[in-house]
Amino acid sequence: MFLTTDYWEEEIPIDESIKPFGLTWKIFSKSDVEALITIAHQHGFSLAQTTNIPPCSEKPVSWYDKHYTFIALAFIKQA
């Protein structure tokens, strides 16, 4: 499974009234991604490559006056 999502190391709060495409919006933080990896592991998925989450240094994405980047994760389903 390949997953990409909005990301910034520290939490970026989003006003609940912002509903892109009618959906809630969340920029995942490092702790969110770590929790996601733990939950995936509990359901039989592991990261395709074990690595540390790199520190954030640039904010190439700007939307709704929020500035952040993306993270990409690849998981493998364990037999």
C-alpha positions as MATLAB code, in Angstrom:
seq = 'MFLTTDYWEEEIPIDESIKPFGLTWKIFSKSDVEALITIAHQHGFSLAQTTNIPPCSEKPVSWYDKHYTFIALAFIKQA';
ca = [
       0.000    0.000    0.000;
       1.377    3.412   -0.936;
       0.114    6.381    1.070;
       0.794   10.097    0.739;
      -0.663   12.776    2.956;
      -0.298   16.390    4.011;
       2.452   16.555    6.612;
       4.384   18.803    8.938;
       6.489   17.681   11.891;
       4.568   19.756   14.428;
       0.778   19.867   14.508;
      -0.805   22.554   12.343;
      -4.324   23.304   13.601;
      -7.054   23.520   10.961;
     -10.243   25.525   11.455;
     -13.127   23.011   11.419;
     -15.092   25.289    9.084;
     -12.578   24.583    6.288;
     -14.056   21.655    4.349;
     -12.193   21.077    1.078;
     -14.449   19.114   -1.266;
     -16.939   18.881    1.638;
     -14.521   16.787    3.732;
     -12.590   17.412    6.926;
      -8.946   18.337    6.458;
      -5.982   17.281    8.577;
      -2.284   17.928    8.179;
      -0.642   14.939    9.823;
       2.084   15.558   12.416;
       5.041   13.323   13.245;
       3.149   11.823   16.204;
       0.135   11.160   13.919;
       2.353    9.339   11.415;
       4.003    7.304   14.168;
       0.535    6.298   15.433;
      -0.541    5.385   11.890;
       2.531    3.147   11.496;
       1.725    1.444   14.817;
      -1.912    0.836   13.810;
      -0.829   -0.495   10.399;
       1.565   -2.887   12.139;
      -1.261   -4.128   14.392;
      -3.192   -4.995   11.213;
      -0.363   -6.894    9.556;
       1.313   -4.119    7.565;
       4.928   -3.090    7.906;
       6.890   -0.324    6.277;
       8.526   -1.444    3.043;
      11.706    0.270    4.175;
      12.461    0.974    7.806;
      13.722    4.516    8.136;
      13.413    7.474   10.435;
      10.866   10.129    9.570;
      13.023   12.933    8.181;
      12.893   16.346    9.834;
      10.909   19.016    8.015;
      12.905   21.827    6.494;
      10.839   23.371    3.685;
       7.159   24.184    3.249;
       6.589   23.839   -0.506;
       2.796   23.528   -0.194;
       0.555   26.478    0.703;
      -3.202   26.088    0.891;
      -5.833   27.968    2.925;
      -2.961   30.004    4.391;
      -1.346   26.844    5.825;
       2.201   25.918    4.834;
       3.439   22.324    4.924;
       4.846   19.436    2.873;
       3.845   15.844    2.097;
       5.003   12.493    3.400;
       4.951    9.228    1.458;
       4.846    5.804    3.107;
       4.946    2.354    1.506;
       3.585   -0.622    3.446;
       3.790   -4.361    2.788;
       1.062   -6.759    3.975;
       2.659   -9.558    5.987;
       1.508  -13.109    5.201;
];
